[in-house]
Amino acid sequence: QVQIVESGGGLVQLGGSLRLSCAASGSFTSIYDMGWNRQVAGKQRELVASIMTSSGSTYYSDSVKGRFTISRDHAKNTLYLQMNSLKPEDTAVYYCYAVVVASNGRTYNYWGQGTQVTVSS
């Protein structure tokens, strides 16, 4: 079993910063990919940022590019999302996911429970 635990959400004012963390633990061989999605009630979940283990390549949605930075601590299997210059439209529940490689060689997706980010104007 694999556990994905997020932390770091909260209430922040317009222009402020928050840092989200996501720790992956449990039984897996390696992590192939990790990232953050966000969802506003009534809307589809949106991929915000991701990072691939093998290449270190990152992806950012246009809406957060230049303001958010994704990073990862490989030794701790922990993912971070530094969010700067926050806007009210960044308000959402942020979900972390991990694509892990199991001992059977297959990849499996796991999601965290989500952490609320609220930006007040």
N, C-alpha and C positions, 0 to 999 in steps of 0.2 A: 504494500500500500504506500501511496505517496501523499504527503500533506503539503499544501501550499498555504502559507499564512502571510497575509498582508498587514502592514501597519503604517501609520504616519498621516492618515487623513485627518481632516478637521475643518475648522472655519478660519478663513483668512480674508483680509480686505483686498480690494482691487489693487493690483500691482505687487502684492506680496508673494511670498515663496513658501513652498512646502516640499518636503522630501518623503516620498513613499518608499517603503521597503517591502521586499517579498522574499521569504525564505522557503526553499524547497527541501524537504527531508523525506526519508523513507528508503524503500528498496528500489534502486535503479542503478544502471551501470554508468550512465552519463546523461548530461542534459544537452539536447540538440539545439533548442531554441527557447528563449523566454521573452515575454513581452507584457505589455499593458494594453488593455482595452478599457473603454469607458462607456457607460450607458446612462442616458437620461430616461426617466419614466416615459413610456409611450413611444420611445424611439429605438431604432436598432443599435446594437452594440457596435462601437466604432474602434478599430485598431488605432491606437495612439502612437506606440513605439514598440520596437522589438530589436533583439540583438541575437545574432547567431554565434554559437560557441566556436565553431570551426574556423570561421573567417574573421569574426569580430565585427562583421558588417552590421550596420544599424539601419533601421527604417524609422522615419517620423512622418506622421500625417502632416499635410500642409497647414493645418490649423494650429499645430504646436511647434513647427519647425522654427528653430532660432530661440525658442523660449524654454523648451524641455530638453533634458539630457538624460539618456538612459545609460546605465553602467552596470557592471556585474563583478562581484567578488567570486571568482571560481572556487577558491578554497572553502568558502562558506556556503556555496550554492545559493547566494543571495543576490537579488536583483534590486536596483534602485531606480527611481525616477525623480530627478531634481526638476522641480517645476518653478520657474521664475516668471515674473511679469504676468501674474495670473489675472484672468478676466472672468467676469460673471458667466460667460458661456463655457468656461471650463468646469463649471459645477456639474457634477455627475458622480455616480458610483464607479470607482476604478477597480477593475479586476485584473489580477495577475494570472498569467498562465505559464505553464512549462510543458515543453514537449520533451519527454524523457525517453531514453533508450533502456529497455528492460534487458534482463539476462538472456531472454530468448531472441534478442536482436531486433525485436519490434519496437516501434515508437508508440507512445501513448500520450494523450493530452490530459492535463490536469488543470483545474481552475481553483483559485482561492475564493473566499466567501465575499470579497469585495470590501472596499473602504470608501466612505463618503468624503468627498471634497466639496466644500461649499465656499464660493467666492462672493463676498458681499460688495455692493457698490456704495 
